[in-house]
Amino acid sequence: MALLKRMWRGFTGAFTGWTGIGLAALIGVILGVGVFTMYFAGFTKYFGNDPATCAGCHAMNEEYEGWQKGSHANVATCNDCHAPHHNLIAKYANKAENGFSHSLKFTLQNYPENIQIREHNKAVTEAACVYCHGDFVDQISNSSNHTGETVSCIRCHDGVGHMR
């Protein structure tokens, strides 16, 4: 503990006078620009559950329109299928990681023409299928034809959430 106190005093003691003021101003400007950018981009909307938010990026228009036409439009939102259900922290960590990845690709204009789901997100979506349709999926995965086999809902039903 004494070592930590000495290290902290050494660190904070190095930034006194004009150096400390300049460093504080620099940190303030960086944080201010970051917070303004996130606010201007509608960052807080992504904590909600409105599917229109996901369609805010032009790259997702086809998926959004497909969802509106699909069988899940009246019973599930984007988060119901694309965010973990088992843990609130995992849900928001997943949303943050996906949001950062999507924002980066959108900003750098590096979105593929044909958007493909990543393996991690495929696992989240498979888990969401089981979460909502667990009784039915359990019957299929435990039938004599599928015993010991990993059953993929998406392999056969990939157009259910986003009608094609």
N, CA and C atoms as a LAMMPS dump frame, in Angstrom:
ITEM: TIMESTEP
0
ITEM: NUMBER OF ATOMS
492
ITEM: BOX BOUNDS ff ff ff
-5.0000000000000000e+02 5.0000000000000000e+02
-5.0000000000000000e+02 5.0000000000000000e+02
-5.0000000000000000e+02 5.0000000000000000e+02
ITEM: ATOMS id mol type element x y z
1 1 1 N 0.827 -1.194 0
2 1 2 C 0 0 0
3 1 3 C 0.867 1.253 0
4 2 1 N 1.917 1.242 0.796
5 2 2 C 2.814 2.396 0.862
6 2 3 C 3.483 2.618 -0.497
7 3 1 N 3.793 1.533 -1.189
8 3 2 C 4.413 1.625 -2.5
9 3 3 C 3.46 2.304 -3.497
10 4 1 N 2.194 1.931 -3.445
11 4 2 C 1.205 2.551 -4.33
12 4 3 C 1.081 4.047 -4.057
13 5 1 N 1.064 4.425 -2.769
14 5 2 C 0.975 5.846 -2.416
15 5 3 C 2.18 6.616 -2.944
16 6 1 N 3.37 6.035 -2.808
17 6 2 C 4.577 6.683 -3.306
18 6 3 C 4.545 6.834 -4.821
19 7 1 N 4.077 5.787 -5.506
20 7 2 C 3.994 5.84 -6.97
21 7 3 C 2.988 6.908 -7.407
22 8 1 N 1.854 6.971 -6.711
23 8 2 C 0.825 7.961 -7.061
24 8 3 C 1.345 9.372 -6.852
25 9 1 N 2.018 9.613 -5.723
26 9 2 C 2.583 10.941 -5.452
27 9 3 C 3.627 11.308 -6.492
28 10 1 N 4.422 10.329 -6.896
29 10 2 C 5.438 10.573 -7.921
30 10 3 C 4.805 10.92 -9.252
31 11 1 N 3.737 10.23 -9.592
32 11 2 C 3.037 10.487 -10.858
33 11 3 C 2.357 11.845 -10.839
34 12 1 N 1.593 12.122 -9.787
35 12 2 C 0.861 13.392 -9.728
36 12 3 C 1.799 14.561 -9.475
37 13 1 N 2.888 14.341 -8.791
38 13 2 C 3.852 15.401 -8.517
39 13 3 C 4.567 15.869 -9.774
40 14 1 N 4.655 14.996 -10.773
41 14 2 C 5.324 15.348 -12.025
42 14 3 C 4.496 16.32 -12.856
43 15 1 N 3.222 16.423 -12.555
44 15 2 C 2.326 17.268 -13.354
45 15 3 C 1.811 18.437 -12.524
46 16 1 N 2.692 19.315 -12.17
47 16 2 C 2.312 20.51 -11.41
48 16 3 C 2.495 21.731 -12.284
49 17 1 N 1.935 22.818 -11.859
50 17 2 C 2.1 24.073 -12.589
51 17 3 C 1.466 24.013 -13.968
52 18 1 N 2.163 24.627 -14.95
53 18 2 C 1.622 24.708 -16.312
54 18 3 C 1.516 23.329 -16.966
55 19 1 N 2.395 22.413 -16.62
56 19 2 C 2.338 21.062 -17.184
57 19 3 C 1.046 20.373 -16.76
58 20 1 N 0.711 20.489 -15.497
59 20 2 C -0.528 19.892 -14.986
60 20 3 C -1.765 20.514 -15.605
61 21 1 N -1.75 21.842 -15.74
62 21 2 C -2.895 22.545 -16.345
63 21 3 C -3.041 22.137 -17.811
64 22 1 N -1.918 22.075 -18.524
65 22 2 C -1.944 21.672 -19.934
66 22 3 C -2.442 20.244 -20.111
67 23 1 N -1.97 19.348 -19.242
68 23 2 C -2.406 17.957 -19.311
69 23 3 C -3.901 17.835 -19.004
70 24 1 N -4.366 18.546 -17.994
71 24 2 C -5.796 18.526 -17.641
72 24 3 C -6.636 19.078 -18.789
73 25 1 N -6.16 20.152 -19.427
74 25 2 C -6.892 20.735 -20.562
75 25 3 C -6.938 19.756 -21.725
76 26 1 N -5.824 19.105 -22.015
77 26 2 C -5.773 18.121 -23.103
78 26 3 C -6.73 16.959 -22.851
79 27 1 N -6.717 16.441 -21.649
80 27 2 C -7.626 15.342 -21.293
81 27 3 C -9.076 15.811 -21.395
82 28 1 N -9.344 17.029 -20.936
83 28 2 C -10.697 17.579 -21.018
84 28 3 C -11.178 17.729 -22.455
85 29 1 N -10.308 18.204 -23.329
86 29 2 C -10.675 18.372 -24.742
87 29 3 C -10.944 17.011 -25.378
88 30 1 N -10.075 16.045 -25.135
89 30 2 C -10.257 14.703 -25.704
90 30 3 C -11.559 14.089 -25.213
91 31 1 N -11.822 14.158 -23.915
92 31 2 C -13.074 13.616 -23.377
93 31 3 C -14.286 14.377 -23.908
94 32 1 N -14.19 15.694 -23.986
95 32 2 C -15.3 16.502 -24.487
96 32 3 C -15.638 16.18 -25.93
97 33 1 N -14.63 16.086 -26.786
98 33 2 C -14.866 15.746 -28.193
99 33 3 C -15.444 14.332 -28.3
100 34 1 N -14.921 13.4 -27.503
101 34 2 C -15.429 12.023 -27.522
102 34 3 C -16.881 11.936 -27.101
103 35 1 N -17.229 12.6 -26.012
104 35 2 C -18.616 12.578 -25.522
105 35 3 C -19.54 13.272 -26.52
106 36 1 N -19.123 14.405 -27.07
107 36 2 C -19.943 15.106 -28.064
108 36 3 C -20.174 14.225 -29.29
109 37 1 N -19.129 13.57 -29.766
110 37 2 C -19.245 12.702 -30.939
111 37 3 C -20.216 11.561 -30.674
112 38 1 N -20.101 10.938 -29.515
113 38 2 C -21.007 9.824 -29.185
114 38 3 C -22.445 10.321 -29.052
115 39 1 N -22.634 11.487 -28.443
116 39 2 C -23.982 12.044 -28.308
117 39 3 C -24.561 12.396 -29.675
118 40 1 N -23.765 13.061 -30.511
119 40 2 C -24.216 13.477 -31.843
120 40 3 C -24.566 12.261 -32.701
121 41 1 N -23.849 11.15 -32.515
122 41 2 C -24.098 9.928 -33.286
123 41 3 C -25.295 9.152 -32.746
124 42 1 N -25.911 9.622 -31.67
125 42 2 C -27.071 8.929 -31.106
126 42 3 C -26.686 7.685 -30.326
127 43 1 N -25.528 7.731 -29.698
128 43 2 C -24.97 6.597 -28.965
129 43 3 C -25.964 5.971 -27.983
130 44 1 N -26.721 6.784 -27.278
131 44 2 C -27.618 6.249 -26.251
132 44 3 C -28.775 5.443 -26.836
133 45 1 N -29.12 5.694 -28.089
134 45 2 C -30.196 4.934 -28.731
135 45 3 C -29.863 3.448 -28.798
136 46 1 N -28.576 3.132 -28.885
137 46 2 C -28.158 1.743 -29.037
138 46 3 C -28.314 0.928 -27.753
139 47 1 N -28.623 1.579 -26.652
140 47 2 C -28.907 0.855 -25.418
141 47 3 C -30.363 0.398 -25.38
142 48 1 N -31.169 0.903 -26.285
143 48 2 C -32.586 0.569 -26.328
144 48 3 C -32.863 -0.698 -27.112
145 49 1 N -34.123 -0.834 -27.513
146 49 2 C -34.569 -2.062 -28.162
147 49 3 C -35.348 -1.777 -29.449
148 50 1 N -35.186 -0.584 -30.011
149 50 2 C -35.927 -0.199 -31.215
150 50 3 C -35.181 -0.679 -32.46
151 51 1 N -35.782 -1.559 -33.262
152 51 2 C -35.115 -2.064 -34.465
153 51 3 C -34.753 -0.97 -35.465
154 52 1 N -35.473 0.145 -35.456
155 52 2 C -35.153 1.239 -36.37
156 52 3 C -33.752 1.783 -36.095
157 53 1 N -33.276 1.673 -34.866
158 53 2 C -31.93 2.114 -34.525
159 53 3 C -30.906 1.312 -35.307
160 54 1 N -31.124 0.001 -35.394
161 54 2 C -30.183 -0.854 -36.123
162 54 3 C -30.173 -0.513 -37.607
163 55 1 N -31.284 0.002 -38.11
164 55 2 C -31.379 0.368 -39.522
165 55 3 C -30.875 1.785 -39.774
166 56 1 N -30.394 2.463 -38.737
167 56 2 C -29.886 3.808 -38.891
168 56 3 C -28.686 3.867 -39.824
169 57 1 N -27.999 2.768 -39.959
170 57 2 C -26.861 2.67 -40.857
171 57 3 C -27.369 2.105 -42.183
172 58 1 N -27.028 2.761 -43.286
173 58 2 C -27.584 2.327 -44.575
174 58 3 C -27.229 0.891 -44.919
175 59 1 N -26.17 0.35 -44.346
176 59 2 C -25.756 -1.02 -44.649
177 59 3 C -26.746 -2.052 -44.121
178 60 1 N -27.602 -1.66 -43.178
179 60 2 C -28.546 -2.61 -42.568
180 60 3 C -29.964 -2.484 -43.119
181 61 1 N -30.173 -1.638 -44.111
182 61 2 C -31.522 -1.439 -44.633
183 61 3 C -32.159 -2.729 -45.145
184 62 1 N -31.407 -3.513 -45.896
185 62 2 C -31.944 -4.762 -46.445
186 62 3 C -32.353 -5.718 -45.319
187 63 1 N -31.532 -5.806 -44.271
188 63 2 C -31.85 -6.689 -43.139
189 63 3 C -33.09 -6.189 -42.397
190 64 1 N -33.187 -4.876 -42.221
191 64 2 C -34.34 -4.288 -41.534
192 64 3 C -35.628 -4.529 -42.318
193 65 1 N -35.58 -4.293 -43.618
194 65 2 C -36.76 -4.529 -44.449
195 65 3 C -37.135 -6.006 -44.454
196 66 1 N -36.138 -6.881 -44.468
197 66 2 C -36.397 -8.319 -44.403
198 66 3 C -37.044 -8.717 -43.086
199 67 1 N -36.581 -8.106 -41.993
200 67 2 C -37.178 -8.382 -40.678
201 67 3 C -38.632 -7.93 -40.659
202 68 1 N -38.918 -6.756 -41.229
203 68 2 C -40.291 -6.236 -41.246
204 68 3 C -41.24 -7.17 -41.994
205 69 1 N -40.755 -7.846 -43.01
206 69 2 C -41.579 -8.763 -43.807
207 69 3 C -41.623 -10.166 -43.216
208 70 1 N -40.711 -10.475 -42.314
209 70 2 C -40.565 -11.829 -41.79
210 70 3 C -41.539 -12.176 -40.683
211 71 1 N -41.495 -13.441 -40.298
212 71 2 C -42.424 -13.968 -39.284
213 71 3 C -42.115 -13.476 -37.879
214 72 1 N -40.931 -12.937 -37.633
215 72 2 C -40.561 -12.493 -36.292
216 72 3 C -40.842 -11.012 -36.031
217 73 1 N -41.282 -10.284 -37.038
218 73 2 C -41.448 -8.836 -36.9
219 73 3 C -42.374 -8.436 -35.758
220 74 1 N -43.389 -9.219 -35.502
221 74 2 C -44.347 -8.877 -34.451
222 74 3 C -44.012 -9.486 -33.09
223 75 1 N -42.977 -10.314 -33.039
224 75 2 C -42.687 -11.006 -31.779
225 75 3 C -41.248 -10.838 -31.289
226 76 1 N -40.346 -10.337 -32.132
227 76 2 C -38.946 -10.23 -31.726
228 76 3 C -38.301 -8.99 -32.35
229 77 1 N -37.391 -8.391 -31.593
230 77 2 C -36.607 -7.263 -32.102
231 77 3 C -35.188 -7.751 -32.382
232 78 1 N -34.352 -6.87 -32.879
233 78 2 C -32.961 -7.229 -33.181
234 78 3 C -32.277 -7.855 -31.957
235 79 1 N -32.466 -7.236 -30.794
236 79 2 C -31.811 -7.724 -29.584
237 79 3 C -32.29 -9.101 -29.155
238 80 1 N -33.521 -9.435 -29.457
239 80 2 C -34.038 -10.746 -29.066
240 80 3 C -33.274 -11.869 -29.754
241 81 1 N -32.79 -11.623 -30.958
242 81 2 C -32.053 -12.645 -31.701
243 81 3 C -30.545 -12.419 -31.71
244 82 1 N -30.095 -11.181 -31.556
245 82 2 C -28.675 -10.875 -31.736
246 82 3 C -27.959 -10.444 -30.461
247 83 1 N -28.588 -10.579 -29.302
248 83 2 C -27.925 -10.25 -28.03
249 83 3 C -28.148 -11.399 -27.053
250 84 1 N -27.139 -11.698 -26.235
251 84 2 C -27.282 -12.789 -25.262
252 84 3 C -28.423 -12.542 -24.272
253 85 1 N -29.08 -13.607 -23.857
254 85 2 C -30.195 -13.529 -22.908
255 85 3 C -29.775 -13.898 -21.487
256 86 1 N -28.682 -14.612 -21.34
257 86 2 C -28.326 -15.201 -20.056
258 86 3 C -27.735 -14.225 -19.045
259 87 1 N -27.275 -13.052 -19.502
260 87 2 C -26.543 -12.188 -18.607
261 87 3 C -26.576 -10.753 -19.141
262 88 1 N -26.966 -9.811 -18.31
263 88 2 C -27.081 -8.413 -18.725
264 88 3 C -25.723 -7.832 -19.128
265 89 1 N -24.674 -8.191 -18.406
266 89 2 C -23.335 -7.7 -18.734
267 89 3 C -22.9 -8.245 -20.089
268 90 1 N -23.141 -9.536 -20.33
269 90 2 C -22.784 -10.139 -21.623
270 90 3 C -23.574 -9.49 -22.749
271 91 1 N -24.835 -9.164 -22.482
272 91 2 C -25.675 -8.518 -23.501
273 91 3 C -25.075 -7.182 -23.922
274 92 1 N -24.751 -6.328 -22.951
275 92 2 C -24.236 -5.008 -23.286
276 92 3 C -22.787 -5.051 -23.763
277 93 1 N -22.014 -6.028 -23.315
278 93 2 C -20.653 -6.194 -23.845
279 93 3 C -20.733 -6.601 -25.316
280 94 1 N -21.651 -7.488 -25.639
281 94 2 C -21.856 -7.915 -27.026
282 94 3 C -22.321 -6.736 -27.887
283 95 1 N -23.273 -5.958 -27.362
284 95 2 C -23.767 -4.797 -28.103
285 95 3 C -22.646 -3.775 -28.316
286 96 1 N -21.817 -3.564 -27.304
287 96 2 C -20.712 -2.604 -27.419
288 96 3 C -19.696 -3.08 -28.452
289 97 1 N -19.347 -4.354 -28.404
290 97 2 C -18.368 -4.892 -29.348
291 97 3 C -18.9 -4.822 -30.776
292 98 1 N -20.157 -5.217 -30.968
293 98 2 C -20.76 -5.153 -32.299
294 98 3 C -20.893 -3.705 -32.761
295 99 1 N -21.31 -2.828 -31.863
296 99 2 C -21.455 -1.419 -32.213
297 99 3 C -20.132 -0.809 -32.629
298 100 1 N -19.078 -1.119 -31.893
299 100 2 C -17.754 -0.602 -32.246
300 100 3 C -17.317 -1.135 -33.597
301 101 1 N -17.492 -2.427 -33.796
302 101 2 C -17.101 -3.057 -35.065
303 101 3 C -17.885 -2.472 -36.236
304 102 1 N -19.211 -2.335 -36.065
305 102 2 C -20.043 -1.773 -37.131
306 102 3 C -19.67 -0.321 -37.402
307 103 1 N -19.459 0.462 -36.345
308 103 2 C -19.099 1.876 -36.505
309 103 3 C -17.768 2.027 -37.233
310 104 1 N -16.816 1.195 -36.862
311 104 2 C -15.499 1.249 -37.488
312 104 3 C -15.604 0.918 -38.976
313 105 1 N -16.322 -0.151 -39.292
314 105 2 C -16.485 -0.534 -40.706
315 105 3 C -17.255 0.541 -41.476
316 106 1 N -18.268 1.105 -40.849
317 106 2 C -19.063 2.142 -41.505
318 106 3 C -18.217 3.392 -41.739
319 107 1 N -17.464 3.803 -40.725
320 107 2 C -16.633 5 -40.825
321 107 3 C -15.546 4.836 -41.88
322 108 1 N -14.921 3.665 -41.916
323 108 2 C -13.846 3.416 -42.877
324 108 3 C -14.384 2.947 -44.234
325 109 1 N -15.707 2.891 -44.353
326 109 2 C -16.387 2.429 -45.57
327 109 3 C -15.834 1.085 -46.031
328 110 1 N -15.812 0.162 -45.093
329 110 2 C -15.198 -1.121 -45.326
330 110 3 C -16.199 -2.25 -45.06
331 111 1 N -17.5 -1.949 -45.259
332 111 2 C -18.536 -2.967 -45.11
333 111 3 C -18.539 -3.85 -46.347
334 112 1 N -18.627 -5.159 -46.17
335 112 2 C -18.736 -6.012 -47.354
336 112 3 C -20.106 -5.817 -48.015
337 113 1 N -20.175 -6.018 -49.296
338 113 2 C -21.433 -5.869 -50.032
339 113 3 C -22.49 -6.82 -49.485
340 114 1 N -22.079 -8.036 -49.201
341 114 2 C -22.984 -9.045 -48.655
342 114 3 C -22.595 -9.277 -47.187
343 115 1 N -23.332 -8.695 -46.278
344 115 2 C -22.998 -8.794 -44.856
345 115 3 C -23.121 -10.246 -44.39
346 116 1 N -22.089 -10.72 -43.709
347 116 2 C -22.061 -12.089 -43.188
348 116 3 C -21.976 -12.044 -41.666
349 117 1 N -22.703 -12.934 -41.016
350 117 2 C -22.662 -13.004 -39.551
351 117 3 C -21.336 -13.635 -39.118
352 118 1 N -20.731 -13.072 -38.068
353 118 2 C -19.482 -13.622 -37.543
354 118 3 C -19.782 -14.827 -36.66
355 119 1 N -18.793 -15.676 -36.446
356 119 2 C -18.992 -16.922 -35.686
357 119 3 C -19.534 -16.65 -34.282
358 120 1 N -18.975 -15.649 -33.601
359 120 2 C -19.448 -15.319 -32.252
360 120 3 C -20.937 -14.947 -32.282
361 121 1 N -21.317 -14.118 -33.237
362 121 2 C -22.71 -13.688 -33.334
363 121 3 C -23.624 -14.822 -33.781
364 122 1 N -23.085 -15.736 -34.567
365 122 2 C -23.866 -16.908 -34.963
366 122 3 C -24.202 -17.745 -33.718
367 123 1 N -23.23 -17.891 -32.816
368 123 2 C -23.463 -18.64 -31.576
369 123 3 C -24.505 -17.94 -30.707
370 124 1 N -24.452 -16.613 -30.645
371 124 2 C -25.441 -15.845 -29.876
372 124 3 C -26.834 -16.048 -30.469
373 125 1 N -26.925 -16.003 -31.795
374 125 2 C -28.216 -16.167 -32.467
375 125 3 C -28.749 -17.584 -32.28
376 126 1 N -27.884 -18.583 -32.38
377 126 2 C -28.304 -19.975 -32.137
378 126 3 C -28.862 -20.111 -30.716
379 127 1 N -28.175 -19.499 -29.749
380 127 2 C -28.636 -19.558 -28.358
381 127 3 C -29.992 -18.863 -28.203
382 128 1 N -30.216 -17.796 -28.964
383 128 2 C -31.497 -17.087 -28.908
384 128 3 C -32.617 -17.956 -29.463
385 129 1 N -32.328 -18.712 -30.525
386 129 2 C -33.335 -19.644 -31.066
387 129 3 C -33.763 -20.635 -29.981
388 130 1 N -32.781 -21.197 -29.311
389 130 2 C -33.06 -22.184 -28.259
390 130 3 C -33.774 -21.535 -27.087
391 131 1 N -33.412 -20.282 -26.775
392 131 2 C -34.044 -19.567 -25.672
393 131 3 C -35.553 -19.445 -25.887
394 132 1 N -35.943 -19.086 -27.098
395 132 2 C -37.373 -18.891 -27.39
396 132 3 C -38.09 -20.164 -27.814
397 133 1 N -37.379 -21.037 -28.482
398 133 2 C -38.01 -22.24 -29.037
399 133 3 C -37.433 -23.498 -28.4
400 134 1 N -37.014 -23.398 -27.141
401 134 2 C -36.319 -24.481 -26.455
402 134 3 C -37.021 -25.824 -26.47
403 135 1 N -38.325 -25.852 -26.196
404 135 2 C -39.049 -27.13 -26.146
405 135 3 C -39.031 -27.815 -27.501
406 136 1 N -39.279 -27.061 -28.534
407 136 2 C -39.312 -27.617 -29.882
408 136 3 C -37.921 -28.076 -30.318
409 137 1 N -36.904 -27.246 -30.071
410 137 2 C -35.536 -27.571 -30.461
411 137 3 C -35.042 -28.782 -29.681
412 138 1 N -35.422 -28.891 -28.415
413 138 2 C -35.012 -30.028 -27.595
414 138 3 C -35.529 -31.334 -28.189
415 139 1 N -36.757 -31.329 -28.666
416 139 2 C -37.321 -32.524 -29.301
417 139 3 C -36.52 -32.907 -30.54
418 140 1 N -36.109 -31.93 -31.321
419 140 2 C -35.347 -32.203 -32.546
420 140 3 C -33.953 -32.71 -32.215
421 141 1 N -33.257 -32.022 -31.311
422 141 2 C -31.871 -32.386 -31.018
423 141 3 C -31.763 -33.713 -30.278
424 142 1 N -32.834 -34.155 -29.637
425 142 2 C -32.799 -35.436 -28.931
426 142 3 C -33.491 -36.563 -29.694
427 143 1 N -33.901 -36.312 -30.93
428 143 2 C -34.528 -37.378 -31.711
429 143 3 C -33.46 -38.369 -32.15
430 144 1 N -33.875 -39.528 -32.539
431 144 2 C -32.923 -40.579 -32.917
432 144 3 C -32.073 -40.177 -34.119
433 145 1 N -32.604 -39.335 -35
434 145 2 C -31.85 -38.923 -36.18
435 145 3 C -30.73 -37.936 -35.858
436 146 1 N -30.853 -37.21 -34.747
437 146 2 C -29.895 -36.138 -34.451
438 146 3 C -29.123 -36.348 -33.154
439 147 1 N -29.215 -37.508 -32.529
440 147 2 C -28.558 -37.732 -31.248
441 147 3 C -27.048 -37.557 -31.392
442 148 1 N -26.481 -36.721 -30.536
443 148 2 C -25.049 -36.471 -30.525
444 148 3 C -24.588 -35.471 -31.578
445 149 1 N -25.473 -35.035 -32.43
446 149 2 C -25.138 -34.091 -33.49
447 149 3 C -25.484 -32.671 -33.02
448 150 1 N -24.654 -31.716 -33.359
449 150 2 C -24.969 -30.325 -33.055
450 150 3 C -25.939 -29.831 -34.113
451 151 1 N -27.121 -29.481 -33.681
452 151 2 C -28.152 -29.019 -34.6
453 151 3 C -28.035 -27.507 -34.732
454 152 1 N -28.015 -27.023 -35.966
455 152 2 C -27.947 -25.595 -36.231
456 152 3 C -29.287 -25.112 -36.758
457 153 1 N -29.927 -24.237 -36.004
458 153 2 C -31.2 -23.653 -36.444
459 153 3 C -30.976 -22.801 -37.701
460 154 1 N -29.889 -22.041 -37.692
461 154 2 C -29.613 -21.089 -38.759
462 154 3 C -29.293 -21.792 -40.079
463 155 1 N -28.705 -22.967 -39.989
464 155 2 C -28.336 -23.668 -41.224
465 155 3 C -29.548 -23.855 -42.135
466 156 1 N -30.681 -24.206 -41.558
467 156 2 C -31.881 -24.437 -42.358
468 156 3 C -32.845 -23.24 -42.368
469 157 1 N -32.809 -22.435 -41.32
470 157 2 C -33.788 -21.331 -41.163
471 157 3 C -33.112 -19.964 -41.213
472 158 1 N -32.107 -19.794 -42.05
473 158 2 C -31.362 -18.535 -42.066
474 158 3 C -32.175 -17.336 -42.546
475 159 1 N -33.266 -17.561 -43.238
476 159 2 C -34.08 -16.455 -43.722
477 159 3 C -35.267 -16.103 -42.835
478 160 1 N -35.383 -16.758 -41.689
479 160 2 C -36.546 -16.514 -40.83
480 160 3 C -36.523 -15.108 -40.234
481 161 1 N -35.42 -14.682 -39.671
482 161 2 C -35.356 -13.361 -39.051
483 161 3 C -35.332 -12.236 -40.048
484 162 1 N -34.675 -12.484 -41.175
485 162 2 C -34.56 -11.488 -42.239
486 162 3 C -35.037 -12.148 -43.523
487 163 1 N -36.328 -12.092 -43.749
488 163 2 C -36.94 -12.771 -44.886
489 163 3 C -36.2 -12.425 -46.181
490 164 1 N -35.905 -13.45 -46.942
491 164 2 C -35.197 -13.243 -48.227
492 164 3 C -36.087 -13.672 -49.358
